[in-house]
Amino acid sequence: MAVRGTPSWLGDQNAATALRLLLDHGPLSRNGVGELSGLSRPTAAQMVVRLEDKGLIEVVGEESVGRGPSAALYDVRNDLAYGIAVNVDQEAVRSVLVDAKGIAHPVAHEAVSGLPAHRSAARDVARAVLAACESAGVDLSAIRHVGVGVPSSVDPRSDELSSVRALPGWSRRSIRHQLEEALGCEVLVDNDVNLAAVAERRAAGLLPDSTFALLWIGYGIGLAVDVAGSVLRGASGGAGEIGNLPVPRGVFDPETEADDLEGLLGASALDRIGHEAGWGEHTFERVLAGEPLPERVLEVYAPRLAQSVIPVLGVVDPSSVILGGPVGRAGGGRLAELTWRAIRDHTRWDPTVQVTRVEEDAVLAGARHTLRDRIRETLLAHAVGSDQDRSRVIADKLRDIR
């Protein structure tokens, strides 16, 4: 890296400014870079030349500038650094290629039943990375980062998962270190609901300083709290692990036998409610298949859901509560309305309760957003000469792991 304050350092900083503009706005001419940066045309030209010399940008077309010759349009090369986003849950392992521009790539999907009998974190993620690369037609050597969403909290101090109940064959200890050693590149591991909240922030059009609570309702129940764009993870990474909270007796459903919120709202509880409401034996399976929940199930389920929301309101007081996960989707706007009514009937809080606006796999989407930001950081680091290339080792290791 150049010494701070020297002409070389200033040139690198200007080059990074130009790169950010190209990442944010797409193809630009040298004049376009100058106008957006507020710098002179000669300086903008130097910025572009510097990025060309570093191999970070390329000419992608021309722009008409009136009677004079056309101006070259430059854009960031999209083949320098990729990431792979992975979502591992009880049903499947899904993965997708991520690039700096946010281009949509095909999602690779493998059912859990199709995975090897002797699973491990390294095997599951290696297979997912290979599948995503194959689906997108990208060589492994360009993969710089991998982001993995898991149904568990991740302790940033000990690098340990709180639970591997939904991850057969996985070890709880040193999870990120395990994966980085096996794959040979940077790996980010995060709780699935936290990643879903990242996607929610990008999709919902929320005010920058707003606070929302995402209640994820699937096999169990989880929570993520976003305060002005930052997801609260807690000292041990366990913020939002509300499934084990004890059920307050006699609030909404005094007859329930559930000991904790997962027992009150999880898949087995929904099956029982559906059966008692005459909707069949396998309510949760029907939810996973995309069927909406009927009114008679929602009327029983919504007061229970409100019971899990009220402690969140008392501690965080978010402006909105968002219902996500397969059950949140299946309940739709009617579940949100009934939950809000139950909250208003028993408390003084009046939050907005709404259904997730993320149409795709929310966990995978959150991992994609996180990796895209990380890839941009990698490219910007290269622009100022501080990039460290670790991508060459990944292709040598993955095929042997799977």
N, C-alpha and C positions, 0 to 999 in steps of 0.2 A: 504494500500500500504506500501511496505517496505521503510525504510528511505534511501534516496539517498546516495550512496557510501558504504553501508553496503554489506556484502556477500549475504544477502537475496535479496537485490535490484539488485546486479550484476547477480544473478541467474535468476531473473525475466527478465532482459534485454536479457540475453542469450537465455532464453526460447522464448521470442518474436522473436529473430533472427531466431531461428529454425522454428518457426511457419511461418514466412514470406517465408522461403525457401520452406517449404512444400506447401504453397499456390501458390507459383510461379512455382515450378517444379513438383509438384505431388508427388507420393509415393517415399520415400527415406529410406535407411537403416541408422543406426547410423553412419556408416563410411561415407555414402553419405552426411549426415548433416555436419560431420566434415570437409570433403574435400571442400564443398561449402562455409562453414563459415570461413575456415582457422584456426579453433580452434583444439585443441588436441582431440584425440579419447576419453579420459576419460571425458573431458568437454562436448563433443558432447553427450556422453551417459547420463551425468547428465541432459543435456537440454531435451533429449527425455523423461527421467524418470519424469522430472518436468511437462512436457506437459501431460504425461499419468496420473499423479496424479491429475492434474486439469481437467481431462476428456475431453481434447481438441483434442486428437488424438487417433487412434486405429491401431492395426495391420491389414493390408489388404492383406498380402501375404508374399512370401519369395523370396530372391535373392540368386542365386548360387554364391559362392565366391571361386570357384576352388575345391581343394581337401578337404577343411574343411567343417564344418557344414554350412548349409544355413543361411543367415542373414535375420532377420525379416524386412519387409517393413512397414513403418508407413505412415499414411496419416491423414489429418485433418478430423475430423468428420463433416459430411455435414448436420447433423440434429439438430445442436445446435441453429442456428439462420437463419431465412429466412426473406426475404422481399417480398413485393408485389408491382409491378410496375403497374400503372394505367394510361391510356390515355383517357381523356374525351374530345370528340369533338362534332361537329354538327350532326354526323352520328351515333355514337355508343359509348359505354364504353367498353374498352378492358383492360384486366388485365392478369398478368402472375406472377408465382412464381419466385423468384430470390434466388440463393444460392451463397455461397462463391466461388464455383468452376466454375460458369458460365455454368452449365448444362442447356440445352434447355428443357423447360417445355411447356406443351400445353397452348395456349392462349385462355382465356375465352372471349367471345364476346356477347354483348347484344345490339341490336339496340335501339336507343333512343325511338323509337315508342313503345318498349316493357317495358319501365320504368314506374313507378307509376305516376299518374297524379300529385300528390303532391310531387315533387322532392325537394331535398335539397342536399347540398354537402355531409352531413353525410350519407344520404340514398344511394346516387349514389356510393360513395366510399365503404361503408360497403357491398353492394351487389357485387361490383367488387372483394373485398377481399375474400368474401365467395366463389364466383364462381371460382376464381383462386385456392384457397385451395382445393376445391372439384375436379377440373380438374386435379390437381397434386397429389391428395391423401395425402395431408399433413394436420396435425391437426393445428387448429388456435393457440394453445398455443405456437407454435414455431415461430410465426410471431413477429419480433422485430421492423421492419421498413416498412413504406409505402411511396412510392414516386408517386406523382400525377402530370401529365402534363396537363395544361389547356390552352385554346386559349385566354390568357389574360396575361398582365404583372403582376408581384407580387412585391409590394413595401416591401422591407425588413425592412424598418423603422416602417411602420404602420401595416404590415401584411394584406394589403388590395389589392384586385384585382382591376385592372383599369376598367374592364368591365365584365359583366355577360350576355351580349347580347346572347352569344351562350350557356349559362348555365342556362336554366329556373329553377327557384326555389332556385338558389344559392344566398347567401348573399355575398356582396363584402367585408364586414368587418371581420377582425380577422380570416381569412380563415384557417391558420395553427392551430391556437388555437382552433377553432371550431372542426376541425378534430381530433386533439390530445385528446381533452376532450371526444369526442364521441367514439373514437376507443381505447383509452388507451395505445397507443404506439407512438413512434416518427414518425412524418409525415413531409415529405419534399414536398413542392409545388413549381413548377417552370413553366415558360412559355414553351409552346410546342415547339416553334422554337429553343429556347435555348437548350432544351433536344435533339432535332434533330441534332444540331451542335455537341453535345457531341458524338452522334453515328457516325457522319460524321468523326470526328477526329480519332475515333478508326478504321473506315472502309477504309479510303481513302489512307492510307499509306503516309501521309504527313510528311514532314520534321519537327522535333521537334520545330524549331524556326519559322515555317511558319505562315503566317496570311491568313485566308480565310474568305469570307463573304458568308453565306448561305442565299439565297433568297428563301423563302418558298411561293409557289403560290398555293392557294387553294380557299376557299370561299373569302378570302381577301388576303392580301400580308403582309408578315412579314420578318424580317431580324434578323440574329444572326451573330455576328463577333467574331471569335476565334483568339486570339493573343497568339501564342506559347503554346496552350493548355488551355488557360483561356478564358472563354466566358465573354465578356463585358456586364454587366447588367445595369450599370448606377446607379446614386444615388438613384433613385426612382424605379429601376427595369424596367424602360421604354426604355432602349436602344434597338433600332431595331423596335420600333413601328412606321413604316414608312407609314402605310396605310392612315393616315390622312394628310400626307404632300400634300400641294397644287400642282397642275399640272402646270408646267411652260408652258405658252402659246407660240405656234408657233415654238416649237423646232422640234418635229417629226410629230405630228399629230394636225395641227392647227384647224381641224374641230371638234375635240372631244368636247363633252359637259361635260366631267367629271371634277369635282372640285378637286378631290384628287386622290391619286394613287390607292386606293381601287376601286374607280369608274372607273378608267382607265383600271385596270387589274383583278378585282375580278370576281366572278362567273357570275354576271349579265352582265358585260362587255364582257366576253367571249361568253356568249349566243348570244349577239347582233352581235358580229363579226362572229360567226358561221352561224347565220341566214343570214347575208348579204353576206357571202361567199357561200351560198347555201348548207350548211352542215346540216341543220335541225334546229329545234326549241330549242332543249335542249342539247346544246354542253357540258355544264359542267356535266350534268348527264351522258353523254356518256364517259366523261373523268373519272368520278368516277367508271364507269363500266369497265375501263381498255382499252378503245379504244384510239389509237394514233391520235393525231391531224393531219389533212391533210395539205399539203403544202400551200394551199390558205388561211388557217386560220393563219398559222405560219408567213406568209409574212406580215400580218397586225399586228399580236400580238408582234412579236419580236422587232420592233422599239419602241413600247410602253414600253416593258420590259426594253430595254436599257435605256429609259428615267428615270426609277426608279433606275437603277444601277449607273448612272453617279454621283449623289450626294455622294453615298457611296465611289466611287473611289476618289472623291475630298477630302473627309474627312479622310478615312482610308487607301486608296491605298493598298488593299490586293493583294497578289500574285495570288490568284485565286478567282473566283466567282462560286459558286456551285448552280445549280438550283434544288430545291427540291419541295416537295408537289405533289399533284396529277397532276397539270398542268405541272410542271417541268418534271415529268416522261412521261406524254403523249406527250410533245413536243420533248423529247429525244435529241439526238445529233444534229439534224437539228435545233431545237430551240436555242441550245447553239451556234451553228455556226452563225445563222442569228443575234442573239443578239450581239455577238462579232463583227460582221461586222458593225452593226449600231453604236456601241461604237467607233470603229476605224474610221468610216466615219465622226464623228462629234467631236471627242476629241483626245487628245494626249495619252491617256491611252491605254495600251495593256495588260490587264489581261488575264489569262487563264480562259475561261468560259467552264464549264463542267456540266454534269448531275450528280446528287447524285449517290453514289455507295452503298448506304444502300439499301439492297434488301427487308428487312422486314419493319414493321411499325417503322419508324425512331424515333418517339416520345417515343414509348414504349421501343425501344432499348436504347435510351439515358437514360431513367429512370432506366432501368436494369443495365447499366454500373455504374450509380451514386449509386444505392443501393448496387451493389456488392462491390464497394469500401467502402461503409459505413458498410457493414456486416464484411468485413475484419478488419476494425477499431475496431468493437465491439469485435471480437475474439482476436485481439491483446491486447485490453484493459483488457480482461479477463486473458490473459497470464501474465500480470504484476499486476493483482489483483485489477484493478480499475473499473471493469465492474459493472453496476447496472442493475439488471434484472427487466424489466418492462413488460415482455411478459405475465405474468400470468393473467392480468386483461382483455386482449383483448377478449378472448373467452366469457367472461361473458357479454359483451356489444353488440357485433356486431349483433347477431341474433335478439335482441330486436329492434335495430335501423332500420333494413331493412323493 
